[in-house]
Amino acid sequence: MIPLEDLAHGQRIQGILPQQTVTVVHVTVDGDSAEVFYQRDDGRTGSLLLFRKHEADLHHAQTEQAWSLDADAATLISASEAYRIHLAYLFDPLLAVHTSQVMPLPHQITAVYGEMLERHPLRFLLADDPGAGKTIMAGLLIKELLVRGDVQRCLICAPGSLTDQWQDELWQKFHLRFEILTRDRIEASHSGNPFVDEDRLIIRLDQVARSEELQDRLGSSDWDLIICDEAHKMAASYFGRELKETKRYRLGRFLSRITRHFLLMTATPHNGKEEDFQLFMALIDPDRFEGRYRPGEHSTDVA
């Protein structure tokens, strides 16, 4: 118990706020009441009017020793283990490999750990033959970036026929749960924007490319990593002097703007036309590949 008259600047008092210790900043006593200005441990300040009936609840806080711990031991062990896991990638350079149900091939290790993870931010075209395991490489990349704390929100854009395959492989091989954007999920969104509700989402390429409404909602969200599968479908071409952009290409350019890391995946990145390839690469780096392809400026003689 502390009388109101004994409250003074600098005291550490318990009982002013429930289950908190505060520091008294200033006290104004007026008869049977006192207005106390205090500061909480998080730095926020406030004031409260106390009366005589509150005196029984006021106590001086016991002086705490530096680095003291009064929490449950099991909680400490759990927190320590979580922190150890969070830092595991510092000691295991192939953490995603050793915590996944995959046995990656050498070229997959090189692509993920030797190329993609070294780039900050990642703006990358992963072009490999069909069946070369691009989905495994993407899964390893996602898991490594999640473990390292570099990615929290991840979006995957794929043709509609491949969305279920992406969801199944990410769960079965990497234990990564992704939701597929469906009409039911859009209508049931509690926020009105399904792109905000989920941190890991798979969208169908044509469903979003053809819907300005979905693109408007997508534009209200930010992503750490966006992966586009079968990215060659995001094509644009020149017809004479006129640039023809498909809806898929415009979606690719839009996705590139709302994410920090951007990965395009395809087995056929080049259709034989340098102009089209330059437009395609502009999805990754619009500054570097700006403008129309000119042989004298955008090609190098390596003979």
TANORLIN-V676385 format. One record per backbone hydrogen bond with DSSP energy under -0.5 kcal/mol. CO is the residue of the C=O (numbers start at 1). NH is the residue of the N-H. If there is no record, write none. Layout:
# TANORLIN-V676385
CO;NH + CO;NH
This chain:
# TANORLIN-V676385
3;6 + 4;7 + 8;11 + 11;13 + 11;24 + 12;61 + 13;22 + 14;59 + 17;15 + 17;20 + 20;15 + 22;13 + 22;24 + 23;39 + 24;10 + 26;37 + 27;29 + 28;35 + 30;33 + 32;52 + 33;30 + 34;36 + 34;50 + 35;28 + 35;37 + 36;48 + 37;25 + 37;26 + 38;46 + 39;23 + 40;43 + 44;40 + 46;38 + 48;36 + 48;50 + 50;34 + 51;54 + 52;55 + 54;57 + 54;58 + 55;2 + 55;58 + 59;14 + 65;68 + 72;76 + 73;77 + 74;78 + 75;79 + 76;80 + 77;81 + 78;82 + 79;83 + 80;84 + 81;85 + 82;86 + 83;87 + 85;88 + 87;90 + 88;91 + 88;92 + 91;93 + 92;95 + 94;98 + 95;99 + 97;100 + 100;102 + 105;108 + 105;109 + 106;110 + 107;111 + 108;112 + 109;113 + 109;114 + 110;114 + 110;115 + 111;115 + 111;116 + 112;117 + 115;118 + 116;119 + 121;123 + 122;262 + 124;126 + 124;264 + 125;127 + 126;128 + 126;266 + 129;132 + 133;137 + 134;138 + 135;139 + 136;140 + 137;141 + 138;142 + 139;143 + 140;144 + 141;145 + 142;146 + 143;147 + 144;148 + 145;150 + 145;151 + 146;149 + 152;154 + 153;224 + 153;225 + 154;201 + 155;227 + 156;158 + 156;203 + 157;229 + 158;205 + 159;162 + 159;163 + 160;163 + 162;166 + 163;167 + 164;168 + 165;169 + 166;170 + 167;171 + 168;172 + 169;173 + 169;174 + 170;174 + 170;176 + 171;175 + 173;101 + 175;177 + 176;178 + 179;202 + 180;182 + 182;186 + 183;187 + 184;188 + 186;189 + 193;196 + 193;197 + 194;198 + 199;154 + 200;179 + 201;156 + 202;181 + 203;158 + 204;208 + 205;209 + 206;210 + 208;211 + 210;212 + 211;215 + 212;216 + 213;217 + 214;218 + 215;219 + 217;220 + 218;221 + 223;260 + 224;261 + 225;155 + 226;263 + 227;157 + 227;229 + 228;231 + 228;265 + 230;233 + 231;234 + 233;235 + 235;246 + 237;244 + 238;240 + 239;242 + 242;239 + 242;244 + 243;245 + 244;237 + 246;250 + 247;251 + 248;252 + 249;253 + 250;254 + 251;255 + 252;256 + 253;257 + 254;257 + 254;258 + 255;258 + 256;259 + 258;223 + 261;226 + 262;124 + 263;228 + 264;126 + 265;231 + 266;128 + 272;274 + 273;277 + 274;278 + 275;279 + 276;280 + 277;281 + 278;282 + 280;283 + 281;284 + 281;285 + 285;289 + 287;290 + 294;297 + 294;298 + 295;299 + 300;302
